[in-house]
Amino acid sequence: MIKYYIKEMLEPTILLAPIASVVGMLSADIFYRINIITAVLVVIGILLGQISVNVLDDYVDFKKGIDKDTKQTKFSGGSVLLKKGLITLEGTLALGLITFAFALLIGVYIFVNHPIILPFLAIGVLSILFYAKYLVRVPFLAEPLMAINYFAVTVGSFAIVANSLNYAITAAIAGASIGILVTTLLVVNEVPDKKADKKHGRKSGVVLINNNKHIRYFYLFWVAIPYILVLLGVILRVMPPVVLSSFILLPFAIMVSNAIKSYKSNKTFERYMGFNVIHAFSFMLVIFFAILTAAL
């Protein structure tokens, strides 16, 4: 039984927030001497927060009955473990709350030593506790809130290890880019579930737009922003030029946008959901290694 709860924690998105956190701290390392123990503690806290929000999202969706109306894919459709009865609803809630409690404990400890974290900590706490149950019901909030959270993780991690926001422009551009790339994952993964989400009161951009042709443009809007940001960062000389290698990934985004427009079934669309994951993760890794190179 325990192995299934461990598996529930190890969702594919588990590394997204820690990557954003490390990018923020590497950006700080360019200008400041960072404390490794603090950095490790930050990553652990961020990781626990990511696990908590993932698990609580699965709990809320299953309890509301959303997962009963969705068709499973590798990237969407809710928790397979809950659907198969391999973990219990109560156990899932307990897991989400326990990981949240440990993440909050680390956050409070860091706040005592680095009060600058307060606004970033507040964003994280509110999102973890209220995203799945309440915030997704606010029209057009789901997608930008995702971007805001990952921006907060990146810039907040910078602020903690630097104990300052001076020279945070690199972290800000990287954090905004990573946050929006995660948003593109959300947009694409919402496409197969939009009918079920609408039925159960979710009001994300994908649900409210509804038309696949228009959702395609919604996706392209979000995709364009990271490219514009890294280009601007290079022009302003706050991002390493090597980050422009991310432009070779554009064909993946174009393929995904075309697939959204012509969406007919989960079976055919799942392949393009995978391409979108490749696009987003590869772009993040380009940012990561570009800033790592600058920090060395």
C-alpha atoms as one frame of an Amber mdcrd trajectory, in Angstrom:
protein
   0.000   0.000   0.000   2.785   2.436   0.921   4.423   2.021  -2.493   1.281
   3.340  -4.154   1.320   6.498  -2.024   4.974   6.976  -2.953   3.967   6.555
  -6.587   1.207   9.125  -6.088   3.852  11.603  -4.941   6.109  10.909  -7.916
   3.941  12.508 -10.586   5.655  13.632 -13.825   5.448  17.306 -12.791   7.320
  16.760  -9.531  10.586  18.255 -10.818   9.110  21.431 -12.304   9.179  23.576
  -9.165  12.618  22.334  -7.956  14.082  23.177 -11.394  12.597  26.668 -11.160
  14.016  27.027  -7.651  17.522  25.954  -8.673  17.444  28.342 -11.640  16.618
  31.178  -9.251  19.471  30.270  -6.933  21.940  29.878  -9.799  20.932  33.372
 -10.920  21.793  34.597  -7.418  25.109  32.736  -7.473  26.246  34.960 -10.365
  26.238  37.961  -8.005  26.229  36.593  -4.451  27.879  33.953  -2.307  25.101
  31.509  -1.461  24.757  29.174   1.505  24.492  25.567   0.305  22.559  24.377
   3.366  19.958  27.094   2.864  19.777  26.252  -0.848  19.164  22.557  -0.147
  16.501  23.423   2.426  14.753  25.664  -0.091  14.686  22.926  -2.730  13.297
  20.406  -0.232  10.569  22.834   0.816   9.678  23.600  -2.801   9.616  19.893
  -3.654   7.259  19.145  -0.760   5.028  22.041  -1.836   4.888  20.676  -5.398
   3.970  17.219  -4.107   1.291  18.700  -1.858  -0.441  20.715  -4.569  -0.369
  17.759  -6.978  -1.825  15.345  -4.425  -4.483  17.762  -3.161  -5.501  18.467
  -6.759  -5.977  14.720  -7.317  -7.971  14.505  -4.072 -10.321  17.376  -4.949
 -10.874  16.232  -8.541 -11.672  12.682  -7.499 -13.942  13.752  -4.651 -15.891
  16.106  -6.917 -16.326  13.352  -9.474 -14.361  15.084 -12.221 -12.128  12.035
 -12.722 -15.172   9.848 -13.358 -16.005  11.994 -16.392 -12.494  12.113 -17.869
 -10.691   9.652 -20.111  -7.229   8.725 -18.925  -4.115   9.751 -20.830  -0.463
   9.702 -19.821  -0.706  13.410 -19.067  -4.288  14.060 -17.946  -7.430  12.476
 -16.581  -6.659  12.448 -12.853  -5.040   9.921 -10.541  -4.990   6.359 -11.885
  -4.210   5.120  -8.381  -7.405   6.624  -6.973  -9.458   5.373  -9.886  -8.188
   1.821  -9.383  -8.666   1.963  -5.610  -4.964   1.406  -4.935  -4.972   4.393
  -2.580  -7.869   5.779  -0.552  -9.411   9.233  -0.744  -8.715   9.783   2.951
  -5.128   8.635   2.579  -4.629  10.978  -0.373  -5.925  13.927   1.651  -3.655
  13.000   4.563  -0.650  12.750   2.240  -1.375  16.155   0.723  -1.788  17.808
   4.119   1.295  16.158   5.650   3.557  17.228   2.790   2.030  20.716   2.987
   2.714  20.871   6.740   6.389  19.983   6.272   6.723  22.459   3.394   5.115
  25.169   5.539   7.404  24.324   8.466  10.457  24.812   6.252   8.927  27.987
   4.834   8.337  29.473   8.290  11.887  28.575   9.366  13.299  30.307   6.282
  10.998  33.304   6.830  12.402  33.807  10.340  15.885  34.146   8.865  14.871
  35.759   5.566  11.692  37.877   5.989  11.999  38.881   2.331  10.343  35.560
   1.468   6.940  36.583   2.913   5.078  37.541  -0.316   6.441  34.490  -2.143
   5.540  32.207   0.763   2.023  33.669   0.883   1.470  33.001  -2.835   2.581
  29.392  -2.394   0.446  28.702   0.683  -2.706  30.203  -0.814  -2.227  28.342
  -4.087  -1.620  24.959  -2.458  -4.634  25.209  -0.171  -7.151  26.875  -2.472
  -6.159  26.229  -6.101  -8.036  22.999  -6.826 -11.133  23.755  -4.781 -11.680
  27.472  -5.284  -9.205  29.324  -7.508  -9.930  27.217 -10.604 -13.516  28.499
 -10.390 -12.378  32.091 -10.922 -12.721  32.887 -14.652  -9.425  32.830 -16.584
  -7.326  32.605 -13.396  -5.972  29.039 -13.626  -3.403  29.622 -16.374  -1.915
  32.957 -15.209  -1.890  31.717 -11.609   0.285  28.797 -12.686   2.753  31.220
 -14.292   2.708  33.480 -11.221   3.506  30.570  -8.901   6.543  29.404 -10.838
   7.722  32.981 -11.199   7.403  33.297  -7.411   9.357  30.066  -6.881  12.235
  31.266  -9.068  12.454  34.847  -7.819  11.671  33.789  -4.243  14.548  31.290
  -4.299  16.823  34.061  -5.579  15.667  36.369  -2.777  16.259  33.782  -0.056
  19.839  32.857  -0.926  20.770  36.450  -1.846  18.707  37.983   0.972  18.001
  40.715  -1.552  16.188  41.398  -4.823  19.037  43.446  -6.267  20.203  42.003
  -9.616  17.105  39.771  -9.763  16.319  40.651 -13.394  17.889  37.424 -14.712
  15.896  35.341 -12.236  12.754  37.310 -13.100  13.063  36.651 -16.838  13.941
  32.991 -16.235  11.129  32.591 -13.714   8.527  34.191 -15.962   9.661  31.993
 -18.867   9.545  28.800 -16.805   6.183  29.733 -15.307   4.650  30.320 -18.704
   6.133  27.097 -20.074   4.396  25.245 -17.236   1.232  27.139 -18.157   1.479
  25.739 -21.697   1.532  22.249 -20.167  -1.652  23.079 -18.293  -3.366  24.506
 -21.391  -2.659  21.432 -23.519  -3.502  18.939 -20.764  -6.831  20.707 -20.194
  -7.978  20.165 -23.775  -9.125  16.515 -23.374 -10.744  17.312 -20.014 -12.507
  20.568 -20.847 -16.025  19.089 -20.969 -15.612  17.391 -17.601 -14.005  20.505
 -16.118 -16.865  22.681 -17.346 -19.447  20.256 -15.963 -17.877  20.507 -12.518
 -17.509  24.271 -12.401 -13.930  24.869 -13.458 -13.493  28.152 -15.328 -10.019
  28.006 -16.801  -9.272  29.798 -20.052  -9.519  26.534 -21.977 -12.960  25.776
 -20.535 -14.315  29.267 -21.151 -12.887  29.608 -24.669 -14.063  26.057 -25.489
 -13.534  26.324 -29.266 -10.402  24.358 -30.248  -9.433  26.812 -32.974  -9.484
  29.645 -30.456  -7.746  27.530 -27.804  -4.954  27.070 -30.334  -4.422  30.846
 -30.399  -4.638  30.922 -26.598  -1.845  28.323 -26.495   0.267  30.233 -29.036
  -0.161  33.418 -27.004   1.402  31.736 -23.978   4.084  29.948 -26.004   5.283
  33.170 -27.629   6.030  34.928 -24.345   9.060  32.836 -23.210  10.694  33.317
 -26.625  10.145  37.069 -26.425  11.446  37.161 -22.844  14.699  35.299 -23.495
  15.331  37.388 -26.617  14.766  40.535 -24.549  17.062  39.151 -21.855  19.877
  38.648 -24.361  19.356  42.138 -25.838  19.523  43.614 -22.321  22.603  41.439
 -21.590  21.048  39.841 -18.534  20.641  36.405 -20.148  23.472  34.392 -21.762
  23.238  34.362 -25.603  23.243  30.539 -25.593  19.658  30.678 -24.331  18.621
  31.622 -27.871  19.242  27.984 -28.836  15.740  27.454 -27.434  14.386  28.750
 -30.765  15.155  25.370 -32.355  12.250  24.033 -30.255   9.637  26.157 -32.033
   8.566  23.357 -34.426   7.317  21.329 -31.431   5.072  24.226 -30.378   3.737
  24.627 -33.925   2.917  20.900 -34.139   1.090  21.049 -30.811  -0.896  24.132
 -31.813  -2.016  22.425 -35.027  -3.024  19.333 -33.025  -5.152  21.464 -30.697
  -6.986  22.934 -33.687  -7.702  19.497 -35.171  -8.322  17.688 -31.854 -10.706
  14.761 -32.217  -9.765  12.117 -29.660  -7.460  11.510 -26.709  -5.791   8.628
 -28.511  -4.458  10.766 -31.358  -3.893  13.864 -29.212  -1.791  12.099 -26.568
   1.208  12.043 -28.910   1.125  15.832 -29.184   0.713  16.213 -25.442   4.039
  14.379 -25.278   5.574  16.785 -27.821   4.418  19.675 -25.657   6.141  18.148
 -22.625   9.342  17.787 -24.686   9.042  21.431 -25.761   8.499  22.790 -22.254
  11.097  20.649 -20.462  13.720  21.194 -23.163  13.201  24.955 -23.026  13.548
  24.868 -19.230  16.764  22.863 -19.509  18.174  25.386 -21.993  17.469  28.149
 -19.456  18.926  26.030 -16.646  22.198  25.233 -18.420  22.548  28.776 -19.790
  22.350  30.259 -16.297  24.493  27.449 -14.840  27.193  28.321 -17.367  26.982
  31.999 -16.397  27.207  31.104 -12.695  30.349  28.971 -13.067
